[in-house]
């Protein structure tokens, strides 16, 4: 089913062709380099989050820029990893050294989102232009919950951010409710079997994207420290 939604997290501006904060001269001052890395991770998170938001619920026209976004995000992720490797070669305190596993974990989440987004875009393009009323309603509920989670993840300084771990846990329940409806629609003939399978594959990936975005936001706050 094709449902028109607004892009609810951020707005598209000219995408960066290179990192915004990763100035290699900062490697001579590790605390400043870590601050720069945190800033760059935040920028990557915004782009990854926007990519996920474009797919909630699937809207074919919103997928046109995902491939470009993926190329930009993949380039930033590579630059972030290289910066981490160079920073590891400097003299660091034990507290600073402990941040590297966090940074690499966050980068891995962004990599997963990048890959899943392109898979979701392809599945979206293959979806038929129809859907029964009950299934559409459940899709909208799942999309609404997922968009709320992404919005909370985007605002780490808001009071709602403390709810994020619980929201990530509850995402599975929302997905299972959608999955149950899709299976029912397939068994009753409200959706064709092929349509049902495409929907299941799509929303399984969307759930994983949204979950990884939420987890990346939580780990990024740990990385930033007090």
C-alpha positions, 0 to 999 in steps of 0.5 A: 500500500502506498501512503503519503506522509511528510518527512517528519525528522529534519529537512533536506538541505545540501548534503555534505560531501565531506565530514563537517567536524573531522579536522585532522589537525585536532588529532594533536589535541585528543580531547578536541578530536573526541568532541569533533568525532561526537559532532560528526556522529551526531551529523551522521545520525541526523542523516541516518534518521532522515533516511529511516523517516522517509520510509514510514510508511512506504511512500514511493516518491520519498525514496528517490533520494535514498541512494544519494543519501546512502552514498553520503552516509557511507562516505561519512562512516568511512571517514569516521572509522579512519579518524578513529584509527588515527586518534587511537595512535595518539596518547589518550587517557584510559577514559578517552580510550574507552570511548572507541568501542562506543564510537565503532558501535555507533558507526556499525548501527549507521552502516546497518541503517544505510544498508537496510534503507536501500533494501526498504526502498527496493521493496517499496517500489515493488509493493502493489498500489492497494491494501485493505482498510484494516491493514492500512490502519495497522500500518499507520499505527506502526508508522506513527509509533516509529516516527515518534521513536525517531523524533525522541531519538533526535532530541537527546536534551528533551525530557522524553529522551529518558523514555527511549529505552522503553520505546525501543523495547515496545517497538517489537510489540508494535511490529508483532501486532502489524505482523499478525494483521498482515498474516491474517490479511494474507490468510483471508485473501484481503492481501495476496500472498505475494503482497503479504510477503513483501509487506512482511519483508519491508516492515521487518527491515523498517523495525530493525532500522528504527531500533538501530537508530534509537540504540545509536542515539542512546550510545551517542549520549554515552559517548559524549559523556557528562 
